[in-house]
């Protein structure tokens, strides 16, 4: 009898563990800390897919004439992206020699990578009009490429997040700033929080609150092993990191 009870307890524990989703890894700006790669390059996307992580994050912003380019900083090659025409930017090179990618070229490469999610960060823009324009452009292009199920959106701009929810109510959309409680995120129709890990250390209760509301929890940018371990222990759903291989070893 005692053996049966023990066996039953073991089975229950296993089921509970299986039901708790494991923390997964997202490569920050792609997997760029590796040979031949560069931040936000298509090579970084391909290398993240090769590393078999959950997702590859990248940043997009709008040029003065409405093209969507993949870049983190507001400037590149001495030009401010928001003030430049695409023609002035289109031949600029990244550190690995690759031409500055556009969202179009990124998604085209992404179509051949069915095993990875694309974590598309729309940068805040100066005007609401620009933010609406880039949100629409991204949702439409993702739709054209048939990648709705593989793309998840993130932004520091709550306006962008709200636009995305309106444009595609089925999309996964998470807010990045780290200053809004999960219940308010849920009320706005977003699907997750993607917060600096320090915000989660200050509000550890947000992880459980978010999960109870059906929201996902992602922490950025987690590069130290001790923080990775701590956040895995806090049961966050995702860790965004510049060291995806190291993080993958820890979550196993
Ligand atoms: Mg980013």
Boltz pocket constraint, residues with backbone or C-beta under 6 A from the ligand:
constraints:
  - pocket:
      binder: B
      contacts: [[A, 29], [A, 57], [A, 58], [A, 59], [A, 121]]
      max_distance: 6.0
